[in-house]
């Protein structure tokens, strides 16, 4: 495992490339065998951690028993090779607190928790929400700032207040890269700062961020890990070159609501069945055809190759070195 040492205040355990696993189905039921195959595959490819039942895992469409079964299946599959954290979301602080307290007994390595969705609380309400959840568990917590889904953004002062409790170890920052907000998080909190926007991974790392929770890393996780490793080694030009090769794939994987395109790409590789639960839909035929083209090209990249010439191109049609 690569240890993130970008800043003295970072929590290394939660840096690097994390994959929020999709939840595979078979004829409508959760396919736990395939869950385990995916989890083992990600661990074998060197990812730094896995998220069970995050947004990409369609957690909102799974009942509590299904979520628990997915968590246990992932833990069993990786066998301690990488940490596994559990996604927690909802609107009712009391219900979420009970859920966290229950899952605390399953040896989870931490929780990825968003502010309450839909109800749009004040910043003080957000603080009290997270403090109540932290009191229900001894596990580390990653703050999940995703205002597009919850309806409320976490102010810097709110994050700094929570970060005074060392139980809050990291933040997944979504909504694009705002240079000042990232640098403020890095300079004014001790949190590990993770990108939640896959297309912004390289920029986040360049600014001093510590990694990403990236749905696109289901595909060629080895290349995502290599981008991270190269930045840590100071090989910024090489990291940019490989990331530019990944960008068309990332854009295609987010051309429709997540996780439809990710599941389509995994199905093209024969790794899962392309099933989702309503209201989520499979990828459209038009965009699936475009995805197939970029997927083929990205699958051809050799991760072990180093490119000392910054202007050397993997794919002339796609890679632009600036």
N, C-alpha and C positions, 0 to 999 in steps of 0.2 A: 504493500500500500504506500502511495506517495504521500508524504506529510506536507501539508500546506504551511509554509513559514513566511508568508508575505508580510505580515505585521506581527509585532510582539504580542498584541492582544488577541490574535485570532485563536480560535479553538480548532486545532488541527484535525481532530477526529471528524469534524463535519465539513471539511473542505473537499475540493476535488469534484469529480463528475458523479452525480447521483442520477439514477434512472427511476422515474415514477412509473412503475409497472402497469401495463394494461391488464385488464381482467379478461381472459379468454372465456368464451362460452362454447358449449356444444349442445345444440338443440335447445337453447334457452337457459340451460343450467350452467353454473360456474364449472369450468373444466380445470379441476385442481391439478391433474397430471400435467397439463400444458403450462399452468402457472409455475409448477416446479421446474419444468424444462427451461422456460424463459429465465427464471431467476438464476438457475445454475449457469445458463449461457452467459448472462450478464456478469456474474461473478468470475467466470472463467476468462472473460475478456478484460478483466482488471478494473471494472468500475469501482468507485470508492464507497458506494452505498446504494441501497435500494429503498424506495418508498412503496409501501403496500397501501392500497386504497386511497390514493390521492385523486385529484381531479381526473388525470389520465386513466386511472383505474375505474372510472365510472362509479365511485364510491356512493354517490347520491342515489344510485339505482340498485344498490345492494342492501339487503337487510342486515341486521346486526350479526346474525349467525353466519351469513355468507362472508361478511367482512372478517370475522374472527377466523374462519376456515382459511381464507386467503392468507392472512398474516401467518398462521401456523405453517401453512404449506411453504411459504417463502422462507421462513426461518429454517425449516427442515432441509430445504433444498440447498441453501447456501452454507449451512453447517458452520457458521462463524467466520467464513472467509471474508465477509464484508458486513458492516452493520445494516440493520433493517429498522426503519422507522415507520410509524403508522400515521396515516392521514386522519385528521379529525375535523369535522366541519358541522355547521348547523346554525340555528338561530337561538336556541334555548340553552342558556348557560347551565341550568340545573341538569338538563338531560346530557349535555356534553360532559359535565363534571362526573356524572355517574358512569358514563362510558369510559372516560379516561381512567377512573379508579378501577374499573373492571379489567381493562386491558393492561394495567400496570402489573398484573400478576403473571403475564405471559412472557416476561423477559424481553420486551421490546426495547430497542436501543434508544428510543426517543419518540417524540410526537411532532408532526408537522401540523400546526393549528392556525386556522384563519380567524379573523374577527367574525362576529355574528353576521350571517347573511340576511339580506332583505330588510331587517328591522332598522338599520342605519342608526346605531347608537352614537352618543357623543364620544369624544375622545376619553373622557373620564369613564364612561361606560365600557369602552374597549379595554382600558387599563384594569378595571375591576373584573371584567370577564376573564382576562388572561391570568390575573392573580388567583381567581377562584380555581381555574383549571390547574395551575401550578401547585396549589395546595392539595390537590387530589392525587398527585403522583410524585414519586422521587426521581422520575426520568427527566432527561434534558428535553427542552422544547425549542423548536424552530418556529419563529413567527412567519406567517405566510401572508404577506401584504399583497392582496390581489383585488383592488377596488372594483375592477370590471365585473367581478363575480359577486362580491359581497355588498357593494354599494357604499362602502366607507373605506377611505384611505387612512393609513396610520401616519400621523404626524411625527416628525423627528422627535419632538418632546415626549410623545407617548412612547416611542421606541426606546428612548434614552431612560425614561422612568422604569420601564420593564427590565431593561438591560442591567439595572443596578442589582437585580437578583441574578446570580450566576447560573441559575437553573435555565434561564433564557440564553441560549448559546449561539444562535444564528438567526438570520432573516433571509427569507426568499423574497426577492424584490421583483415585482412584476410591473408591467405598464411602460416598458421601454427604458432606455438608459438616459437618465438625467445626470449629467456629470456632477453637478453640485450636490444633488441628493446622495449620490454614491460616495463622494468624497466626505460629505458630512457624516454619513453613517460610519465610514472608516475612521474618521478622526475624532468623532464625538461619542462613539460607543465601542465597547469591547467585542462586539458581535462578529462572527464570521458572516460575510456578506456573499450571498449566492444569487446568481441571475435566475430569474424565472421566465425570461424571454430568450429562447434558444438562439435567435438570430443576433442577440446582443452578447453572447458568451465571450467572444474575443475582446470586445470593447470593455466588458466588465473586468476581465483578467488584466487587460492593459492598464486599467485605472487602479489596479491593486486589489480587486475583488478576489475572492477565494475559491470560486468554482461556480457550479450551476446544478440545478435540478432540472434536467433536460429530457423531455419526452422524445425528442428527435434522436437521442443517444441510444434508443432501442436498435437503431440501424447503424452499423459500424461503430459500436461503442469504443472499439480500440482506437479509432481515429479521434474521437472526442477526448479520450484519455491522453492521446499523444499531443493534441493541441495544448491541453493543460500542462503536461510534462514539459513541453518545449518552452512555454512561457516561464515556468518556474526556473528553467535552466538559462533563461535570458535569450533564447533563440527566437526572438519575436518575428523575424522575417519568415522563418520556416513555419512557425505556428500560423502566421497569417496565410501563407500559401495553402496549407492543408485546410484551414478553416474556409478559405474562399472556395475550395473544392466541395466543401460540405454545404455551402450556403444555398445552392439551388435545391438540394434535397430538403433542407430545413424549411425553405419557403413553400415548397410543394406540400410538406407535411402539415403546414398550417394554412393551406389554401381553403380548407373547409374546417368545420368545428372539430376540435380534438375530442376523442382519439380516432375518429373515423379514418383519416389518412394513415396514421401510424399502424392501425390494424390492417389496412389495405396493404401496406408495404410488408408487414410481417407475413400476411397471407400469401403474397407473391413469392416469398421465400419458403413457403411450406411450413412455417413455424406455428401458425394458429389457423383456426377457421375465422373467416371474416363475418363475425356476428357482433351486433351491438343490441342494446336494449332501448326501446323507445323512451324518450323522444329522440335519442341519437340515431343517426342514419349512417349506412355505409357510404363510402366515397362515390361521387358521381362517376359515370363512365368516362366523361370527357377529361376530368382531372386525374382519373386513374391512369389513363393513357399517358398523360404528361409525367405522372409520377414514375411510371415504368421506365421511361427514358432516363431520367436523372438517377433513379435507383441503380440501373445497370452500370452507369458510369461511376458512381460512387463505390459500388461493390468491386470495381476493378482497381481501386487505389491500393498500393502496397504500403502498409503502415510502417514497415521497418526502414523504408527508403528515406535517406536524408537528402535535402536539396540545398547544397551550399550556394548555388547560384540563385539569388532571389528572383531572377527573371525567368528561370526555367518554369515551364508550364506543364501541369498534369493534363489538363484538358483545355486546349486553346479556346474552345467555345465558352468556357465557364470561368476559368481562373484569371483574375486580373490582380496583379500585384501593384500596390500603391505605396 
